[in-house]
Amino acid sequence: MRPDDGFPTLSDATGAVMSYPVGRWALFTLWLWFGWHTFVRGWHFLLQDPS
């Protein structure tokens, strides 16, 4: 993809969310949640069968 194709990048979206204090807190809590479930509980949490 080229920068001028009209689609926002992940960096653009993150910058837009982080321009608000609530967005910063939301990304921070999402980061903490993902880190806890990935590294403390292990990958098996993400790979469980939903049934």
C-alpha positions as CSV (number, residue, x, y, z in Angstrom):
1,M,0.0,0.0,0.0
2,R,1.1,3.5,-0.7
3,P,0.9,6.3,1.8
4,D,-1.4,8.3,-0.5
5,D,-4.1,5.6,-1.1
6,G,-6.5,7.0,1.4
7,F,-6.4,4.2,4.0
8,P,-5.3,5.2,7.5
9,T,-2.3,3.2,8.9
10,L,-2.3,1.6,12.4
11,S,0.0,4.5,13.5
12,D,-2.7,7.0,12.3
13,A,-5.4,5.2,14.2
14,T,-3.3,4.8,17.4
15,G,-2.4,8.5,17.2
16,A,-6.1,9.5,16.9
17,V,-7.1,7.4,19.9
18,M,-4.2,8.6,22.0
19,S,-5.1,12.2,21.5
20,Y,-7.8,11.7,24.1
21,P,-7.0,10.8,27.8
22,V,-9.8,8.2,27.8
23,G,-8.2,6.6,24.7
24,R,-4.8,6.5,26.4
25,W,-6.3,4.7,29.4
26,A,-8.2,2.3,27.1
27,L,-5.1,1.3,25.1
28,F,-3.1,1.0,28.4
29,T,-5.7,-1.4,29.9
30,L,-6.0,-3.4,26.7
31,W,-2.2,-3.7,26.7
32,L,-2.1,-4.8,30.3
33,W,-4.9,-7.3,29.7
34,F,-3.3,-8.8,26.7
35,G,0.1,-9.0,28.4
36,W,-1.4,-10.7,31.4
37,H,-3.2,-13.3,29.4
38,T,-0.4,-13.9,27.0
39,F,2.6,-14.1,29.3
40,V,1.3,-14.9,32.8
41,R,-1.5,-17.3,31.8
42,G,0.2,-18.5,28.7
43,W,-0.7,-18.9,25.1
44,H,-3.2,-21.7,25.8
45,F,-5.8,-19.1,26.8
46,L,-5.8,-17.6,23.3
47,L,-5.8,-21.1,21.6
48,Q,-8.7,-22.7,23.5
49,D,-11.5,-24.3,21.6
50,P,-14.6,-22.2,22.1
51,S,-16.9,-25.2,22.4
